[in-house]
Amino acid sequence: QVQLVESGGGLVQPGGSLRLSCAASGSIFSINVMAWYRQAPGKQRELVAIITSGGSTNYADSVKGRFTISRDNAKKTVFLQMNSLKPEDTALYYCYVPPVPWGQGTQVTVSS
């Protein structure tokens, strides 16, 4: 069964850091783009960062300079290093690895 498993979320104080991981398991012929989305309560899911198979990246303006997306193609894993976290970064974070179905997400809470 093909699935995504996200991990690394938690509670952190403002200014802190977290590193999210997302591993795709199962038989997947090829993976092109990998991305992270987030959804805060009462808001729509939004794109946070995306990385292509060639390593090109793009970020939401709200996280530029603070978040870094990376990937390990051999392990079918995508990472999100989040630094200088702010309360407004609080959300459920999902990775996106088409054509694999969405995973359960990992909760990130930034609060003092």
RAQUIRA-V721868 format. One record per helix or strand. SS is the DSSP state (h for helix, s for strand). FROM is the first residue (numbers start at 0). TO is the last residue. Records with the same first field share a line. If there is no record, write none. Layout:
BEGIN
SS: FROM-TO  FROM-TO
END
This chain:
BEGIN
s: 2-6  9-11  17-24  33-38  45-50  56-58  66-71  76-81  90-95  105-109
h: 86-88
END
